[in-house]
Amino acid sequence: MVWVTALSDPRESNAGPPGTETERSLFGEILDWMLAPLLFVWPLSIAFTHYFANNVANFPYDQSLREHVAAIGRQVKLINGKPVVALHASTRAMLRADELDSVYFHVVTRDRKLLVGDRDLPIPEWPISATEAVVPGDVYFRDLEYKGQDVRVAFSYLADSTMQSKDWVLVEVAETTEKRTQLANKIVASVILPQFIIIPLAVMLVWFGLSRGLRPLTRLRQTIEARAPADLSPIATRRVPEELEPLVEAFNEMLERMKRNVEAQQRFVADAAHQMRTPLTGLKTQAQFAARETDPAALRHALRQIATGVDRAGRLVNQLLTLARTEGGAPTEHTQAPLDLAHLLREVVEECVMLAIDKEIDLGYESTGKAVIRGNAFLLRELVKNLIDNAIRYTPRGGHVTCRLIEASALVIFEVEDDGVGLTEEQAELVFERFYRVDDAGTEGSGLGLAIVQEIATQHQTRATLRPNPRGQGAVARVPFQAWFPPLPPPPPPDDFSELYRQSPPMGT
């Protein structure tokens, strides 16, 4: 409705440039839905008012017509079965004394013989209707057009109690409707005219009420606008109306997600800046040394060192990116679905075989069959790969690394056992922190592999542990997962319902 748009608060509108679609304000929408029904009901109210005003106006004048018919009826006498009318002059004067309306009357016998009155006044059909019982002496009403005017007619049949006499007479009194119309118009005006004052007042009150009711939205907007750009703390819900609490809570959840993403990005930037400084400095030093070297053997050695440094830097960058992706990745990247962990583990073990062969490590794999869990295949592959790579790196040449899956009740436990350098109970509590490395490990690494493992485990509602190997030297990494079972199909309907009846106890037992 275009006219309601003009009533909307201009501060709440989001008008765009000409030719673009304009966004409707909440104020205007509510005002539309409150006033549109009112404008729809108002014509109906006028129509109903006019209808009931006509009924009210008809009542007193119908009573007057009823009295006129009764007055004429009292002048009709049956003498020897013949109707005789002795209409006094005062009665005639009463019938003709109306200043606004014209009054017509007549008394007619059954054979349409006029006894007195207007001859051309229409006579009703006999009986009035096929289903209506006519009672002698009762007054009936009908509307018709007479001499080009709308008239209201009251009529009554006068006869004996059985209405079987052939000498009954019809008494009719007709009156034009000018007085009725004027009275009905006055009633309608008395009802409708105050509405021209009440409706604008109601619109003003609705406007005022909406302005007051939407004030919490304005306060909420001002609160958000006044916040510092880096402020991601939750919005207080103490003074928020009940209807706005779900919106504010959803907004707070979004702020919390943004805060986690920002913190993950900040950690990533800090970690990258901290960790990349050392390998880049080393690469620069090796490059400067190679640039000054003239001995081919020494030059090749420097280039190999540069290649090794590039590999370490590349691995560090990949681990930093993986950690950032697991912490602040998109929800679609963290979608979980049923998967076979045994199949995934077998693939990762096959990928790590060459690394184990290079270090002359016996890499084993143990599984009893399928081990279905619910998880993210990409993240779980990173978890398994990091644990196996960590075990191989911390196991000396000629050692053993065994990967296994253990099914225990509703759990699927993934283990990586090695006989490497091992660790103490105190170190076991620290190895999952970022950049922590066992002091006496004597191996290269960034200290991010186990941090990535723990982050992925947390996203799968579990926790990774690394403890000293109870069999002696080395360590055992363990990650328990909740087993996933497909839902059971509904039982098939029985072929014989009598068998089902025999299996079910009767009601009431």
N, C-alpha and C positions, 0 to 999 in steps of 0.2 A: 504494500500500500504506500503510494508515493506521499500521501499527505502526512503519514506518521513519521516519515523520514524528516520532515521539516520540524517535528516536535522533538527529535532526538537531540541529546546534549552534544553540541559541536565539539566539546573537548574529548568525547568518547569515540568520535567518528575517525575512520581511517581513509579519508577521501584521497583518491589518487589523481593523477593527471587526467585531463579530458581524454575520452576514448578508452579508458581502462575500466575494468570492473571494480566497483566500490565495495569494500568490506563493510558489512552491516555491524553496527555496534550492539553490544549486549543490551544496553539501555533501550535502543530502538526496537530490538527484537521482542523484549518483554513488553514494551509499550504496545507494540502491534498486537501481540497475542492477548493483551488485556482489553484493548479498546475495540479490536475487530469484532469480537462476539457482542460487545455492547451495541455497536452500530448495526449488527445483523439482527439483534433482538428488538431494537427500537421500532422498526416498521411493524414487526409482529405485535409489539405492544400496542401500537396505534390501532392496528386492525382489530385486535381483541377488545380494546377499549371502545371502539366504535360499535362493535357487535353488542357488547354488554350494555352500552349506553342506549342503544335502540330498544333492547329488552326492558331496561329500567323505564325509559320514556313511554313505552307502550302500556305498562302496567296501570298507571292512574287513569289514562284515557280509555283503556279497555274497561276499567271499572265504570267509568261514566257511560260508555256505550251499553254496558250490561244493565245499568239502571234505566237507561232510556228504553231498552227492549222490555224490561220488566214493567215500566210505567205504561207503555203501549199495551202490553199483554193484559194488564189489569182492566183495560177498557174493552177487551174482547169478551163477549158473552155468547154462550150457546143457548139459543132459545128454540125449543123443539128440534134440536139437532142441527139448527142453522146458525152459523156465526153472524153476530151482529156487533158492529163497532160503533161506540159512542165516544168519539175523541173530543175532549173538551178543548176549548180555545187556549186555556192556560198550558195544556200539554203541547199544542202546536207551537205556541210562542216559545216554550222552553227548547224545543227542538231546533227552532230557526234563530235562536238568540246568540249564536256564536259569532264573534267578530272576525276571527282569522280563518276558520274552516267552514266549509259548506257541509250541511247535514242533510241527508236524504233518508226517507223511510217509506215503507209501504206495508200493508197487510194484504196477503194474497191467499186465496183458498187453494185446495188441491188441484182443482180444474183451472187454475191460473186466472181466477176471477179477482180483479182488484177491488178490495173493499174500501181502501183509503190510502192516500200517499202518492208517491211517484210511480208512474206506470212503467217506465223503461228501465227501472233498476233491475239488474240481472237477478234471476232466481237460481239458487244452487240446485245441483242434481240431487235426486232422492234415490237411495239414501246417500249420505255424505261419502261413504266408502263401503266397500263390500265387507270389510272386517269390522267396521265400527257400529256399535249398537247405539241407536238414537234414543235418547231419553226425553220424553215430553217435558217441556218447561226448562230444560237446560239450555244455556246460551253457548253458541259456537262462534268461532271467528274465522275469517278468511280475508285475504288481500286480493284486490283486483284493480283494474283501470276502468274508470267511469268518467265519461265526458272529458277525456284527455288528461285526467288527474289520477294519481294513486290514492286509493281510498281503503279504509279499514272497515270491514263489514262485520256486524254482530247480528246473529239471527237465531231464532228459536221456533220450534214447532209446538203449537198448542192443540191438544186433543185429549181424549180420555187416557186412562193409565195404560191401556193395551196398545195404543197407537194403531188400532185396527179400524177406527171410524173413518168413513169416507169423507167426513166433513172437518178434517183438521185444517188449521190455517198456519201460514208462515208469517212471522213478524221479522222484518229486517230493518236495521238502522245502519246507514253508511256515513262515514265522516272522512273528509280529506285529512292528510297527514302533516299539515303545516306546523301545527303546535308540537306534534311529536318530533318533527325534524329539528325545530328550534331548541326543544328541550335536550335532545340528544347532542346537538352541537354545543350547547352550553356545558353539558357533562363532559364531553370530549375536551373542550377548551379548558375546563377547570382541572382536568387531569394532565393534559399535554403541556399547557403553558408553563407550569412550574418546572417541567423537565428541561426546558430551555435554560433554566437557571441551575438546576441540579446537575445536569450533565457536564457543563463547563466546570462547575465546582468539583465534580467527581474527577474530571480530567486533571485539574490542578492538584487535587489531593493524591491522585495516582502518581503524577509527576513528582510531587514532594516525597511521597513514600518510596518511590523507586530511587530517588536521589539519596535518601537516607539509607535505604537498604543496600545500595551498591557502594556505600562509603567504605566498607571493609576492603573491597577490591582496590579502591584508590589508595588506601593505607598500605595494602600489600604491595602495590606497584611502587609506591614511594619508598617502602622499605627495601625493595630489591634494587631500585635505582640508586639508593644512598650507599649501597655496599661497595666496598673497595673491589677493584678488578680481580685481585688475588684472593678475595675472601670466599672460600667454598664451604664455610661452616653452615650447618643446618639452620633453617628459618624456624624461629620459635612459634609454636602452635597455641600458645596460651590464650591469646586474644583473637584467634582466628575462628570465624563462625563454623558451625558444625558442617555446613554444606561445602565449605572450602577446605576442610581438613584433608580429605582424600587428595585434592589437588596439591596442597602444600606438602603432604607426605610423599607423593610421587615426585615432586620437585626436589625434595630433600634426598630421595633415593638417587635421582639423577646427579645431584651435587656430589653425593658420596662416590658414585661411579667416576665422575669427572675428577674428584680429588685423588682417587686411586690411580687413575690413568696419568694425571699430572705428576704424582709422586713417582710412578714407575718411569715416566720419561725423565724426570729429574735424576733419579738413581742411575738410569741408563747413561745419561750425559756425564754424570760425575764418574761413574765406573769406567766409561769409555775414555774420558779424559785422563783418568788416573792410570789405567792399565795400558793404554796405547802409548803413553809417553816413553816408557822404558824400551819396548821393542823398536819404536821408531828412532829413538836415540841410538840404539845399538846398530840398526840398519845404516843410519847416517855415518856412524863411526866406521863400520865395515866398508862402506862405499868410499869414504875418504882414504882409508888405508889401501883399498884396491887401486884407487886412482894414482897413488904414489908408488905402487909396487911395480917393479920392472922384471922381477923373476917370474917366469911363467908358472912354475909350480906354486909359488906363494900366491900368485894372482888367482890360480884356480882354487886354492884353499880359501882365499877371501870370498870368492864368488859362491863357493859351497856354503860358507858361513852366512852370506847374504840370503841364499835360497832357504837355508834352515830358519833364519830369522823371519823371512816372509811366510813360511809355513806356520811358524808359531803365531805370528801376527794374524794370519788368516784364520787359524783355529780360534784365537781369542775373539776376533770380530764375530765369527759364526756363533760362538757361545754367548757373547753379549746380545746379539740379535735374537737368539733363541730365548734367552732369559727375558728380554723385553717383550717378545711375542707371547710367551706363556703368561706373563704378568698382566699385560694390557691389551691382549689380542681382542679382535672383534668377536661377538658372541657366536657368529657362524663358524669361526675357526675352532671354537671350543665345543661344538656340538658333539654329543655323545650318543653312541649307538651300540648294540650288541656286537661283539667281535670275539674271535678265537685268539686268546692270548698265546696259546701254544704255537699256532701257525706263525704269529707275528714274531715270537721269540726265535723260532727256527730260522726265519729269514734274516734276523739281525745277527744271529750267531754265524750264519754263512757269510755275511758281509765282513765279520771281524776275524775270519779264519786267517786271512793273509797277514793281518797285524800280529796274531798269535804265532804264526809260523816264523815271522821275522825275528821274534824274541824267543823262539824255540819253547813256546809254552803250550802245554796240552790243554786245549779248550774243549770242554765236554758239555753235553746237553742231555738232560733227563726230563722226561714227561710221560705221563700215563695215558695221554690221549687229549681230546679236546678240553679246553678250559675256557668256557665262555663267560665273559664279563661285559659290563657296560662301560664304555669309555671312548676317548678320542684316539683314533688310530695314529695320527701324526704325533700327538704329544706322548703317547705310550711308547712309540718307537724311539723317541728322543730319550725317554726315561731308561728303557732297556739298554740302548746304545751307550749312554753315559755310564751306567753302572758296569757294563762289561768292559768298556774302555778304561774306566778307573781301575778295575781289578787287574787288567793286563798291564797297565802302566806301573802299578805298585807291586807287581810280582816279578821277581828276578828270573833270569833265563833258566830254563829247565823246570820251571814251576808248573803248577796246575791251577786252572780256573774252571769251575763247574757251574753251569746255569741249570736250574731245575724249577719245576712247577709242582707244588704240593697242594692237593685238594684236601681240605679239612672242613668237614661239615658244610657250611654255606660260604666258605672262604676259599679263594684261590691265592696261594702264597707264592710269590716270585722271589727266588733266592739266587744270589751270586756268591759263591764261596771261592776263596783263593788261599794260597799258602805264602803270601807275600810278606811285606815288612810288618803288617799288623798295626795295631794301635792300642792305646790304653783306654780305660773307661772314661777318663777325663777328656781325652781327645774325641771320643765317640760322641760327646755332647756338643762339640764345636765344629765337626767336619762339614756340617750342612750350612754353615755360615758362609757368606760370600768372601772369596779370596783367602779363606783359611786353608793352609796346607800343613801337613805333618812335618815338623822341623827336620826330622832325620830321614825323610823319605828318599832324598837324593834323586828325585825325578823332576822332569819339567812339567809345568802345568800352570793353569791360571787360577785354580781354586774356585771355578764356577760350575763345574760338572755336577757336584752333589747339590749345590744350591738350586740348579735347574731341576734335578730329580725331586727335591722336596717340594718345589713349587708345583710341579705336575702332579705329584701325589696328593697335595692339598686340594687341587682342583678335582680330584677323583675321590674326595671324602675319605682319605686314608693318610698314612704317615710312613715315611721311609725311615729305617733304622740301619745303623752300621755298628756292629759289635765285634769284639775279639772272637776269633774262631775257637769254639769250645774244644775242638780236636787238637789244638796246639797252635802252630804258627799261622799267621794270616788273619783274615777278617771275613765276616759274613754280612752281606747287605740283604735286607729283607723288606719286601713291600707287600702287605696283604690287601687283596681286593675282594669286594663282595661278589659272589658268584651270581650269575644271571640265569634264570630258568624261564623258558617260554610259558605263557599262560596255557592252562589246561583247556582243551576243547570241551564244549558242553556235551554231556552224555547223550547218545542217540535215543530217540523215543522207542519205547518197547513195541515189538511187533504184535504182541498179544496183550490187550489191556486187562484181560482177566488175570494174567500173571501178575501185572502190576497191582491189581486189587488184592491178590492173595498176599503179596509182599507187604502191603501197607496195612497197618492196624486199623480197625474200624474206629470211627469218631466216637469219642466219649469214653474210650478205654484208657 
